[in-house]
Amino acid sequence: MVFRVPADGDGRAAYLGELAGLIWPEPAEPALRRGGPGWVVVPSAARPRLLVPTGSGRAAAGAVRHSTEAVGRKARLVRQGLATAFRLGLGPLVFRDRLVVTGAGLDAYLTEVLGTPALVSMHIGPARANRKPVLQLLAPDGRALGYAKLGVDPLTRALVDAEAAALRRLADLPLGAVTVAGVRHHGDWHGHALLVQEALPVRLPRATPAAAEAAERTAMVTVAGCLGVRRGSWAGSGHAARLADAVDALGARPEAERLRTVLKSVADADPTVAFGAWHGDWNGGNSAVLADGRVLVWDWERFEPDVPAGYDALHRAVQTAIGHVGVAPTEAARALIAGADRTLAPFDQDGRGADLVAVLYLVELAARYLRDRQAEAGARLGHVDAWLLPAVEEHLARRAR
């Protein structure tokens, strides 16, 4: 297999070759060519963002429509235009690079798992420590049949297995409007962890922005309480012990020592906290509110019980501020702490300690990014010493005066 393509700025071109080798291991032979059958590389092999199957215009259009959550009117229009081009057969004429495969791979195995013909499409994201193959499974008529995730290293294998366990646990809980996918298959494929889950009805009409915001907030409260809510001292809690262990596991790196100092400050203040569950990575790319009131939520690989209730709302707020509004990361962290009493009000947190709950969330996020080596993988927020820690330390210094 030879991939002679220039590397782009975020490493996706190099990852295309790695991805192909994972999905079609030997004796299969994936290769890049110009024109013809195979998977269309959109927009090009030098800047790959999406692999679209050929052979069915409807399936190709479905691959584009279901590839990612388009945020904003312009993004939705671009995606719809691209889907229309593929449905009419124009996509392969515009985008000339192809991934061509000789032999069978994961796509053939997934057809066996589903018991029906399935075409696969893949979105190619930027470098992250937890980047892994995620395949859309499509019927020839364009219907989404499900999604498959492949855990290919210790981190992503653990995440895939954790999501399978979370989905099975959530399936037995009363979640109200919150809708999660069912597990179709969970097992091992070529030494990798494989999870196949149902497709959620993301193409149904969406709620208005105002209704969506209210419904999402209610859904977060539901998830927080799905395993029960309790109140108690933070310093003596199981969460405090687990978070301290997570920071200690980072070893002697300088960020870890600063995080230990932050945790000591919070323990000394010892706020009374409401504890519940959280999704773990709730953002605009893995949730959707339908016009009928259902709240679709996916990517449950970070689900965790017994954390300060409202973590999901804090995570959603800071990720939206940085990723979609364009707020500088340090300013977003400062604003998150300053507005924590309002953000956490629906979760029955004591307003006097809400800022400390936000601080704990940011410590949790920092420990995750450092443990997963996000900075080394190229994730821009992985350098927590440059944005997250200054905001937390400044706030605690002011609070101590």
C-alpha positions in Angstrom: 0.0 0.0 0.0 1.5 3.3 -1.1 0.1 6.7 -0.1 2.1 9.3 -1.8 0.2 12.4 -0.8 1.5 15.7 0.7 0.8 16.1 4.4 -1.7 18.7 5.4 -1.5 20.9 8.4 -3.3 18.7 10.8 -2.0 15.3 9.7 -5.2 13.9 8.2 -3.4 13.0 4.9 -1.0 10.8 6.8 -3.8 9.3 8.9 -5.7 8.3 5.7 -3.1 5.6 5.1 -3.1 4.4 8.7 -6.9 4.3 8.6 -7.0 2.3 5.4 -4.6 -0.3 6.9 -6.8 -0.7 10.0 -10.1 -1.1 8.1 -8.6 -3.3 5.4 -5.6 -5.3 7.0 -3.6 -7.8 5.0 -4.2 -9.7 2.8 -6.5 -6.8 1.6 -4.6 -4.1 -0.4 -5.9 -0.5 -0.2 -4.4 2.0 -2.5 -4.9 5.6 -3.8 -5.8 6.2 -7.4 -7.3 8.9 -9.7 -10.9 8.3 -10.8 -12.8 5.1 -11.2 -14.6 3.0 -8.5 -13.8 2.9 -4.9 -14.3 5.4 -2.1 -14.3 9.1 -3.2 -11.8 11.1 -1.0 -13.5 14.4 -0.2 -12.1 16.9 -1.1 -8.8 15.3 -2.0 -6.2 12.8 -0.7 -4.0 15.7 0.3 -6.8 17.2 2.5 -9.1 14.2 3.3 -12.2 14.9 5.3 -14.6 12.2 4.2 -14.6 8.8 2.4 -17.8 8.4 0.3 -18.8 5.1 -1.3 -19.5 4.9 -5.0 -22.0 2.7 -6.7 -25.1 4.2 -5.1 -26.0 7.9 -5.4 -28.4 7.6 -2.6 -25.9 6.0 -0.3 -23.3 8.5 -1.2 -25.7 11.4 -0.5 -26.6 9.7 2.8 -22.9 9.5 3.7 -22.5 13.2 3.3 -25.8 14.0 5.2 -24.9 11.8 8.1 -21.2 12.6 8.3 -21.1 15.2 11.1 -23.4 17.6 12.8 -23.3 20.8 10.7 -23.2 23.8 13.0 -24.6 27.0 11.5 -26.7 27.8 8.5 -23.8 28.1 6.1 -22.4 24.7 7.1 -25.8 23.0 6.7 -26.2 24.6 3.2 -22.8 23.4 2.1 -23.5 19.9 3.3 -26.9 19.8 1.6 -25.3 21.0 -1.7 -22.6 18.3 -1.4 -25.2 15.6 -0.7 -27.3 16.7 -3.7 -24.2 16.6 -6.0 -23.5 13.0 -4.9 -27.1 11.9 -5.3 -27.1 13.2 -8.9 -23.8 11.4 -9.6 -21.8 14.6 -9.9 -19.6 14.1 -6.7 -17.2 11.6 -8.3 -16.7 13.9 -11.3 -15.7 16.8 -9.0 -13.6 14.9 -6.5 -11.2 12.7 -8.4 -9.1 10.9 -5.7 -10.2 7.3 -4.9 -9.4 4.8 -2.2 -9.5 1.5 -4.0 -9.4 -1.8 -2.0 -8.6 -5.3 -3.3 -9.9 -7.9 -0.8 -12.3 -7.8 2.1 -12.0 -6.0 5.4 -14.2 -4.6 8.2 -16.8 -3.6 5.7 -17.5 -7.2 4.8 -17.6 -8.2 8.5 -20.1 -5.5 9.3 -22.4 -6.8 6.6 -22.3 -10.2 8.3 -23.0 -8.6 11.7 -26.0 -6.6 10.4 -27.4 -9.4 8.2 -27.9 -7.0 5.4 -25.8 -5.3 2.7 -24.0 -2.3 4.2 -21.9 0.4 2.5 -19.4 2.2 4.8 -18.4 5.8 4.9 -15.9 7.5 7.2 -15.3 11.0 8.5 -11.6 11.8 9.0 -11.1 14.1 11.9 -8.1 16.1 13.1 -5.4 14.7 15.3 -6.6 13.7 18.8 -5.3 11.2 21.3 -8.7 9.4 21.2 -9.1 9.5 17.4 -10.3 6.1 16.1 -12.1 4.7 13.0 -15.8 5.5 13.1 -17.8 4.1 10.2 -21.2 5.1 9.0 -23.2 2.0 7.9 -25.5 2.8 5.0 -28.1 0.8 3.0 -28.0 1.2 -0.8 -31.0 3.4 -0.6 -29.2 5.9 1.7 -30.7 4.9 5.0 -28.4 5.0 8.0 -28.2 1.4 9.4 -25.9 2.2 12.3 -22.4 3.2 13.3 -19.3 1.2 14.1 -16.4 2.3 16.3 -13.0 0.5 16.3 -10.7 0.8 19.3 -7.2 0.3 18.0 -4.9 1.2 21.0 -5.2 1.0 24.8 -7.0 4.3 25.1 -9.5 3.9 22.3 -10.1 0.2 23.1 -11.0 1.3 26.7 -13.3 4.0 25.4 -15.1 1.7 22.9 -15.6 -0.9 25.6 -16.8 1.8 28.1 -19.3 3.1 25.6 -20.7 -0.4 25.1 -21.2 -0.9 28.8 -22.7 2.6 29.2 -25.2 2.0 26.4 -26.3 -1.3 28.0 -26.7 0.4 31.4 -28.6 3.3 30.0 -31.0 1.1 28.1 -32.5 -0.1 31.4 -32.9 3.4 32.9 -35.9 5.8 32.7 -34.4 8.7 30.7 -37.5 10.6 29.6 -36.9 12.5 26.4 -33.3 11.4 26.3 -32.8 8.9 23.5 -29.7 6.7 23.2 -28.7 4.1 20.6 -29.0 0.4 21.2 -26.0 -2.0 20.9 -26.1 -4.2 17.8 -22.7 -5.9 18.4 -19.8 -5.6 20.7 -16.7 -7.8 20.4 -13.3 -8.2 19.0 -12.1 -7.9 15.4 -8.5 -8.4 14.4 -7.4 -7.6 17.9 -9.4 -4.4 18.1 -12.5 -3.6 20.2 -15.6 -3.2 17.9 -18.9 -1.6 18.8 -21.8 -1.5 16.4 -24.7 0.6 17.5 -28.1 1.6 16.0 -28.5 4.8 14.1 -30.4 7.6 15.8 -33.1 9.5 13.7 -30.9 12.6 13.3 -32.6 13.6 10.0 -36.0 14.2 11.5 -37.1 17.9 11.9 -35.3 19.8 14.6 -36.7 21.9 17.4 -36.3 25.7 17.3 -33.1 27.1 18.9 -35.0 28.3 22.0 -36.9 25.0 22.4 -33.7 23.0 21.8 -31.8 24.9 24.5 -34.5 24.3 27.1 -34.9 20.7 26.2 -31.2 20.1 26.3 -30.9 21.6 29.7 -33.7 19.4 31.0 -32.0 16.4 29.4 -28.8 17.1 31.2 -30.7 17.2 34.5 -32.3 13.9 33.6 -28.9 12.3 32.9 -27.5 13.8 36.1 -30.2 12.1 38.1 -30.5 8.8 36.2 -28.7 6.9 38.9 -29.9 9.1 41.7 -28.6 12.3 43.3 -27.1 12.7 46.7 -25.7 15.7 48.6 -22.6 15.7 50.8 -19.2 17.1 51.6 -16.8 17.1 48.6 -13.6 16.7 50.6 -14.7 13.3 52.0 -16.4 12.0 48.8 -15.4 9.2 46.6 -15.2 11.7 43.7 -12.5 13.7 45.6 -10.5 10.5 46.1 -10.9 9.4 42.4 -9.9 12.9 41.1 -6.9 13.0 43.4 -5.8 9.6 42.2 -6.2 10.7 38.6 -4.0 13.7 39.2 -1.4 11.5 41.1 -1.3 9.1 38.1 0.1 12.0 36.0 3.4 11.6 37.9 5.9 14.4 38.4 5.0 16.6 35.4 4.7 20.3 36.5 1.0 20.5 35.6 0.2 17.7 38.0 1.7 19.6 41.0 -0.3 22.7 40.1 -3.5 20.5 39.9 -2.7 19.0 43.4 -2.5 22.5 44.8 -5.9 23.4 43.2 -7.5 20.3 44.7 -6.1 21.1 48.2 -7.7 24.6 48.0 -11.1 23.1 47.1 -10.8 20.5 49.8 -10.0 23.2 52.4 -13.1 25.1 51.3 -15.0 21.8 51.3 -18.2 22.8 49.5 -21.4 20.8 49.9 -22.0 19.3 46.5 -24.9 17.5 44.7 -23.5 14.3 43.1 -25.0 12.6 40.0 -23.9 11.2 36.6 -22.7 12.8 33.5 -22.4 12.0 29.8 -18.7 13.1 29.9 -18.4 14.9 26.6 -21.7 16.5 25.8 -21.3 19.0 22.9 -23.0 20.3 19.8 -21.6 17.5 17.7 -23.1 14.6 19.6 -26.6 15.7 20.5 -29.7 16.9 18.7 -33.1 18.0 19.8 -36.0 17.0 17.6 -39.2 18.9 17.0 -41.2 16.1 18.7 -39.2 16.8 22.0 -36.8 13.9 21.9 -33.2 14.7 22.7 -30.8 12.4 20.8 -27.5 11.9 22.5 -24.6 9.8 21.3 -20.9 9.2 22.1 -21.3 7.8 25.6 -17.7 6.6 26.0 -17.0 9.0 28.9 -20.2 8.3 30.9 -19.5 8.3 34.6 -21.6 8.2 37.8 -20.9 10.0 41.1 -19.5 13.3 39.9 -20.7 16.9 40.8 -24.1 17.3 39.1 -24.0 19.7 36.2 -20.7 18.8 34.8 -22.4 18.3 31.4 -23.7 21.8 31.4 -20.3 23.2 32.2 -18.6 21.1 29.5 -21.2 22.2 26.9 -20.8 25.8 27.8 -17.0 26.0 27.6 -16.8 23.8 24.5 -19.4 25.9 22.7 -17.6 29.2 23.7 -14.2 28.0 22.5 -15.3 25.8 19.5 -18.2 27.7 18.0 -18.3 31.3 19.4 -14.5 31.7 19.1 -13.8 32.9 22.7 -10.1 32.6 23.6 -9.7 29.5 25.8 -8.5 31.3 28.9 -11.3 33.8 28.7 -13.8 30.9 28.2 -12.5 29.2 31.4 -12.7 32.4 33.4 -16.3 33.1 32.2 -17.3 29.5 33.0 -16.2 29.9 36.6 -17.8 33.4 36.9 -21.1 32.2 35.6 -21.2 28.8 37.3 -24.0 29.7 39.7 -26.4 30.3 36.8 -25.2 27.3 34.8 -25.6 25.0 37.7 -28.8 26.3 39.1 -31.0 23.6 37.4 -28.9 20.9 39.1 -29.6 22.0 42.7 -26.0 23.0 43.4 -25.4 25.4 46.3 -24.7 28.8 44.6 -22.1 29.6 47.2 -19.9 26.7 46.0 -20.8 26.7 42.3 -17.6 28.3 41.3 -15.7 25.5 43.0 -17.7 22.9 41.1 -16.6 24.7 37.9 -13.0 24.5 39.2 -13.4 20.8 39.8 -14.8 20.3 36.3 -11.7 22.1 34.9 -9.4 20.0 36.9 -11.2 16.9 35.7 -10.8 18.1 32.1 -7.1 18.9 32.6 -6.4 15.4 34.1 -8.2 13.8 31.1 -6.2 15.8 28.5 -2.9 15.2 30.3 -3.6 11.4 30.8 -4.7 11.0 27.2 -1.6 13.0 26.0 -3.8 15.3 23.9 -1.1 17.9 23.5 1.4 15.3 22.1 -1.4 14.2 19.7 -1.7 17.7 18.4 -5.0 18.8 20.1 -4.9 22.5 20.5 -6.5 22.5 24.0 -4.1 19.8 25.2 -1.7 22.4 26.6 -3.7 23.0 29.8 -0.9 25.0 31.4 -1.4 27.7 28.7 -5.2 28.3 29.3 -7.0 26.2 31.9 -4.6 26.4 34.8 -4.1 30.2 34.7 -7.8 30.8 34.9 -8.3 28.4 37.8 -5.3 29.6 39.8 -6.3 33.3 39.3 -9.8 32.6 40.6 -8.7 30.7 43.6 -6.2 33.5 44.5 -8.9 36.1 44.3 -11.3 33.9 46.4 -8.7 33.5 49.1 -8.3 37.3 49.7 
